[in-house]
Structure formats: structure tokens, C-alpha cells
Amino acid sequence: MEKKWINPVKFSDIMKAENIFQKSGVVYNCTLKYCNNLSRKFGANFYHAVETTQQVKSFKIRGAYNAIANLTEAQKKKGVICASAGNHAQGTALSATKMGIKSYIVMPSNAPLSKINATKNFGGNVILAPQPSFDAAYALSKKLAKEKGYIEIPPYDAINTIAGQGTIALEALRQIHDIDTFVVPIGGGGLIAGIATCAKTINPNIRIIGVQAANFPAMKMSYEKNKIISYATGTPTLADGCAVKTPGTITFDIISHLVDQIVTVTEDEITKGIAILSYDGKLVAEGAGAMPTAAILANKIKFKKDENIVLLVSGGNIDVVKYNATLLRGLELLGRKIRIKINFKDANKIKTFCKLLTKHSSSAMAMTQEQFITPDTKPGEYYLSIISLSEQDMKNLKADFTKNHITYTIIK
């Protein structure tokens, strides 16, 4: 007789984590935001579970805080350590600081200055590894933990970390009792393992669907082969928070038993997700946080009409320069942006041009001068970026340009 599977993370662990958070004043309740545009387009009821409002702009505060809160007093006195270049670093630093515990955050030598400063601002003692890789940072953190006696705070593969992440499902289901599906990004698997444990305990019929970057599909490969598989050849991804080469042991165990499906999204699809969340949802999301939305836009997930679907927006820590470039690229992929070369022969042509922009909810900016085109713009040759509110607005605008004899050249 086959032995019954026992989940190493108990529902009581998640309830305990929730109680800790309620007393802390540090971890905020997850906000569910109805997404009108996606719902209208696809016929289901979509909600974004927004974790970007946490102090560290990411769900990672949950796992880190719960892991540290469950340490013994003797362990807390030793201080905590973790290896991270991103959200887990900030979550660990802030959590430790709030509990009066010293934290040591080992980061790769090439970690962005913005993330180093953010971690320091949350009270973390940053230690840079000698090489520009997470593996180097992880090796150094293990070495220091052994030599100095610091307590390691795992980013995903630990019971208290997973339980902390699982509180998101608890909070979501208290807001909407009849959730049918959670769509969750996957890196190491702590977030989806926690959500799956919580949701399936409350209602075994809730679907749990994971989304991975196609450039780092280790968990999907492991899930399909039913054994842990490393994917060491992963190429850079916008979803850098999910760029994990080897799934966690505990997380894989839970995912293999409780997750219903795992899909992947390409870099272009992630780019579209970030753009849609910004322009339609007014949400700033990093690559990992945009993957569930990207999977819906790319028709990677099947669902029924009027189904209640929660899409995790897990974090919003994205470099400003990268974010701006991603938004513009996303608009092009969505058919909402074109770049053109145009020669305005006279002021009347400029006025007609601007009138058509307004008619079709669009705007145009001179790429070389970074100024908007207005009826007062002087005649001459311009290289423009034209942005519309929707793909249909862009199509209508182009048609009206033709009708009004406004000629231009598309710039690739």
C-alpha cells in the first residue's frame, strides 16, 4: 500500500504566521485589486493580489519575518545571515531590524548600488562577495554562518519561510471566498508552495497554477519529470527574482503534490505583462511580479467564463532605467507605440496632426529633443515616438493619417 503523503508545512504553521504578522505591524495585508480590462477582455473575473505595497515592495518580507520570529532567543542573539541580491535581502534586513537583531546580507560583487543602499537603509550589514555571482554570495554566507555562528534565513526552502508566504492565500480568501484559481510566479517555489498549502487546505478544488520564465524553467522541468532537475544554462531574464537554477527540496515536494499546472512565459511576454500592469492597472511590477499577468495575456492558461482568478503581483523592485525601457518596448509589442520619421511642411499640418492625436487618445514625443508635439511646434523633420491608449486607437490613428495625407516613415 502506497504511503500517504504528508505536507511538511501545516495549515497551523500558516495560521501561526498570520498571528505573528498581525501583532508585528510590519507585514501588511495583501490588497486584492479587480482588473476591469483583463476581465472584460477574457470574460473571467481577474484580481491582482498586490504585494508591492509592503515596505520592501515584495512578498519576501513575509517569509523572512516569520523565519526570524520563530528563532529562539539564543539564536536571535547570534544574528542572522542570508545571501541575496534582491527582495529577500531587504526582507531579512528589515525584519531583523524591527526585532532588534543584527543581520548580515551577503550580496554578489556586481549587485546594483540601488539594492545595496536599500538593504543598508533597512538596517542590514552588507557584505559583498568576491565574485559577481549568487553562487559566490551563497558560498560566503554559508562560510560565515559556520565561522561566526550566524543563523541562516533561507529565501524559500524552509518550513517557516513557506508558511509566511502562505498567508497571502489566507488573506485573499477572506476577501473573496469563492476564488477558483491562483496564478503564482515560481523561482525557488516558496511562494507557490505556501499558497498551495493554504488554499488547498481550505478548498481542495482551488486550482494552483505556477508561472516560470522560459529562460529559467527548472521547476517546470522537475515537475514534469517528477524529480529535481537543475537548469544551469539559464540566460538572463527580466524576472531576475525567479532566476533559480535548482528547485528547493521542500518546495518541490509540495509543488509536485499540490500544484495543478506550470507554464512558462518568454521575455517578450513578460515585457507585455509589465506594460499592461503599468498602463492599465497603474501598478509598478518587476519581471517576476508580471509573469502571472503575462501568462493570461499569452493565452497560456485555460479558464471558464466568470471564474474568479487571482494573479499574484509579487514584487515591484525594478531598476528605473530598465523599467522605462521595458515600458516602451512593451507598448511596441502591444501595438500601442510606433516610431516614425516625419517632415511637417507647415504649421497647418502640425495642427492637423495634433488634432488626430487627441481624437485617438494618443501623444507624440520628439525622440531627440524629449518634447511633446503641440500645435505650436515649428515645422521641420522630426523623429517621433507615438503612444496610444490601445491597439485599436493606434490603428484608427494610422488610418486617419492616410485620409489626411500625413505621410511618415516607420523606424524599426
Residue pairs with C-beta under 8 A, 6 or more apart in sequence:
5 257
7 197
7 254
7 257
7 258
8 159
8 250
8 253
8 254
9 159
9 162
9 163
9 166
9 193
9 194
9 197
9 250
9 254
10 163
11 197
11 198
11 201
13 159
13 160
13 163
13 166
14 163
14 166
14 167
14 170
14 194
14 197
14 198
15 170
16 163
17 62
17 66
17 160
17 163
17 164
17 166
17 167
18 167
18 170
18 171
20 65
20 66
20 69
21 27
21 62
21 65
21 66
21 164
21 167
24 65
24 69
24 98
26 55
26 61
26 65
26 94
26 95
26 98
27 54
27 61
27 62
27 65
27 167
28 53
28 54
28 55
29 171
30 49
30 50
30 51
30 168
30 171
30 172
31 49
31 50
31 53
32 47
32 48
32 49
32 50
32 172
32 175
32 176
32 310
33 47
33 48
33 50
33 281
33 283
34 45
34 46
34 47
35 46
35 47
35 48
35 280
35 281
35 311
37 276
37 280
37 281
38 46
38 276
38 280
38 293
38 296
39 45
39 46
42 296
42 303
43 305
43 306
44 303
44 304
44 305
44 306
44 307
44 308
44 309
45 306
45 307
45 308
45 309
46 296
46 309
46 311
47 172
47 176
47 308
47 309
47 310
47 311
48 277
48 281
48 283
48 293
48 310
48 311
48 313
49 168
49 172
49 310
49 311
49 312
49 313
50 283
50 313
51 58
51 59
51 168
51 289
51 312
51 313
51 314
51 315
52 58
52 283
52 284
52 285
52 289
52 313
52 315
52 316
54 61
54 62
55 61
55 94
56 87
56 90
56 91
56 94
56 118
56 122
56 317
57 87
57 90
57 315
57 316
57 317
58 87
58 90
58 91
58 241
58 314
58 315
58 316
58 317
59 87
59 165
59 168
59 191
59 312
59 314
59 315
60 87
60 88
60 90
60 91
60 155
60 315
61 90
61 91
61 94
61 95
62 91
62 164
62 165
62 167
62 168
63 88
63 91
63 155
63 156
63 158
63 160
63 161
63 162
63 164
63 165
63 190
63 194
64 82
64 88
64 91
64 92
64 94
64 95
64 153
64 161
64 164
65 91
65 95
65 98
65 164
66 160
66 161
66 163
66 164
67 153
67 154
67 158
67 160
67 161
67 164
68 76
68 80
68 92
68 95
68 96
68 99
68 101
68 153
69 95
69 99
70 160
71 80
71 151
75 151
76 99
76 101
76 151
78 148
78 149
78 150
78 151
79 96
79 101
79 102
79 103
79 104
79 148
79 150
79 151
80 92
80 96
80 101
80 102
80 103
80 104
80 150
80 151
80 152
80 153
81 103
81 104
81 105
81 106
81 141
81 144
81 145
81 148
81 150
81 151
81 152
81 153
82 88
82 89
82 92
82 103
82 104
82 105
82 106
82 141
82 152
82 153
82 154
82 155
83 105
83 106
83 107
83 129
83 134
83 137
83 138
83 140
83 141
83 142
84 92
84 105
84 106
84 107
84 137
84 155
85 107
85 108
85 111
85 112
85 115
85 134
85 137
86 115
86 240
86 241
86 317
87 241
87 315
87 317
88 153
88 155
89 105
89 107
89 115
89 119
89 124
90 115
90 118
90 119
90 122
90 124
90 317
92 103
92 105
92 124
92 153
93 103
93 105
93 119
93 120
93 122
93 123
93 124
94 122
94 123
95 103
96 102
96 103
96 123
96 124
97 103
97 122
97 123
97 124
102 125
103 123
103 124
103 125
104 124
104 125
104 127
104 141
104 144
104 150
105 119
105 124
105 125
105 126
105 127
106 127
106 128
106 129
106 137
106 138
106 140
106 141
106 144
107 115
107 116
107 119
107 126
107 127
107 128
107 129
107 137
108 128
108 129
108 131
108 132
108 133
108 134
108 136
108 137
109 128
109 129
109 130
109 131
109 132
109 136
110 132
111 128
112 319
114 319
115 317
116 126
116 128
118 317
119 126
120 126
127 140
127 144
129 136
129 137
129 139
129 140
130 136
130 140
141 152
142 152
144 150
145 151
145 152
153 161
154 161
154 248
155 161
155 188
155 190
156 162
156 187
156 188
156 189
156 190
156 191
156 193
156 244
156 248
156 251
157 188
157 189
157 190
157 248
157 249
157 250
157 251
158 190
158 250
159 250
161 190
162 190
162 193
162 194
162 197
162 250
162 251
162 254
163 194
163 197
164 194
165 190
165 191
165 193
165 194
165 195
166 193
166 194
166 195
166 197
166 198
167 194
167 198
168 191
168 194
168 195
168 198
168 312
169 182
169 194
169 195
169 198
169 199
169 202
170 198
170 202
172 179
172 182
172 310
173 179
173 198
173 199
173 202
173 203
176 308
176 310
178 308
179 199
179 206
179 308
179 309
179 310
180 206
180 207
180 303
180 304
180 307
180 308
180 309
181 206
181 207
181 208
181 209
181 301
181 303
181 307
181 308
181 309
181 310
182 195
182 196
182 199
182 206
182 207
182 208
182 209
182 309
182 310
182 312
183 209
183 210
183 211
183 292
183 295
183 296
183 301
183 309
183 310
183 311
183 312
184 191
184 192
184 195
184 208
184 209
184 210
184 211
184 292
184 312
184 314
185 191
185 192
185 210
185 211
185 212
185 239
185 241
185 242
185 288
185 289
185 291
185 292
185 312
185 314
186 192
186 210
186 211
186 212
186 219
186 220
186 242
186 255
186 262
187 212
187 216
187 239
187 241
187 242
187 243
187 244
187 288
188 244
188 247
188 248
188 251
189 210
189 219
189 244
189 247
189 248
189 251
189 252
189 254
189 255
190 248
190 251
191 312
191 314
192 208
192 210
192 251
192 255
192 259
193 250
193 251
193 254
193 255
193 258
195 208
195 312
196 208
196 254
196 255
196 258
196 259
197 254
197 258
199 206
199 208
200 206
200 208
200 258
207 260
207 261
208 258
208 259
208 260
209 259
209 260
209 261
209 262
209 263
209 295
209 301
210 219
210 220
210 223
210 255
210 259
210 261
210 262
210 263
211 262
211 263
211 264
211 265
211 291
211 292
211 294
211 295
211 300
212 218
212 219
212 220
212 242
212 262
212 263
212 264
212 265
212 291
213 237
213 238
213 239
213 242
213 243
213 264
213 265
213 267
213 270
213 287
213 288
213 291
214 264
214 265
214 266
214 267
215 234
215 235
215 236
215 237
215 239
215 243
215 267
216 231
216 234
216 237
216 239
216 242
216 243
216 244
216 245
217 231
217 264
218 229
218 230
218 231
218 234
218 244
218 245
218 246
218 247
219 244
219 247
219 251
219 252
219 255
219 262
220 262
220 263
220 264
221 229
221 231
222 228
222 229
222 247
222 252
222 256
223 252
223 255
223 256
223 259
223 262
224 262
226 256
228 246
228 247
228 249
228 252
229 247
230 245
230 246
231 245
231 246
232 245
234 243
234 245
236 243
237 243
237 267
237 270
237 287
238 267
238 270
238 271
238 274
238 286
238 287
238 290
238 322
238 326
239 270
239 286
239 287
239 288
239 290
239 291
240 286
240 287
240 288
241 286
241 287
241 288
241 289
241 314
241 315
241 317
242 287
242 288
242 291
247 255
255 262
261 301
263 295
263 300
263 301
264 300
265 273
265 291
265 294
265 295
265 298
265 300
266 298
268 333
269 294
269 295
269 297
269 298
270 287
270 290
270 291
270 294
271 326
271 329
271 330
271 333
272 294
272 297
272 298
272 330
272 333
272 334
273 285
273 290
273 291
273 292
273 293
273 294
273 295
273 297
273 330
274 285
274 286
274 287
274 290
274 318
274 323
274 326
274 327
274 330
275 326
275 327
275 329
275 330
275 331
275 333
275 334
276 293
276 297
276 330
276 334
277 283
277 284
277 285
277 289
277 290
277 293
277 313
278 284
278 285
278 327
278 330
279 327
279 331
279 336
279 389
281 293
283 313
283 316
284 316
284 318
284 323
285 293
285 313
285 315
285 316
285 318
286 315
286 316
286 317
286 318
287 318
288 314
288 315
289 312
289 313
289 314
289 315
289 316
290 313
292 311
292 312
292 313
293 311
293 313
295 301
296 309
296 311
303 309
318 326
328 337
328 385
331 337
331 387
332 338
334 391
335 391
335 394
335 395
336 387
336 388
336 389
336 390
336 391
336 393
336 394
337 385
337 386
337 387
337 388
337 394
338 385
338 386
338 394
338 398
338 410
339 367
339 383
339 384
339 385
339 386
339 410
339 411
339 412
340 383
340 384
340 386
340 408
340 409
340 410
340 411
341 381
341 382
341 383
341 384
341 408
341 409
341 411
342 353
342 381
342 382
342 384
342 406
342 407
342 408
342 409
343 380
343 381
343 382
344 350
344 353
344 377
344 379
344 380
344 381
344 382
345 379
346 379
347 375
347 379
349 379
349 406
350 373
350 375
350 377
350 379
351 375
352 404
352 406
353 364
353 373
353 401
353 406
354 373
354 374
354 375
354 377
356 362
356 397
356 400
356 401
356 404
356 406
357 363
357 364
357 373
357 386
357 397
359 397
359 400
360 388
360 393
360 394
360 396
360 397
360 400
361 388
361 389
361 390
361 393
362 386
362 387
362 388
362 389
362 393
362 394
362 397
363 372
363 373
363 386
363 387
364 372
364 373
364 384
364 385
364 386
364 387
365 371
365 372
365 373
365 384
365 385
365 387
366 372
366 373
366 382
366 383
366 384
367 383
367 384
367 385
368 382
368 383
373 382
373 384
383 411
386 394
386 397
388 394
388 397
401 407
401 408
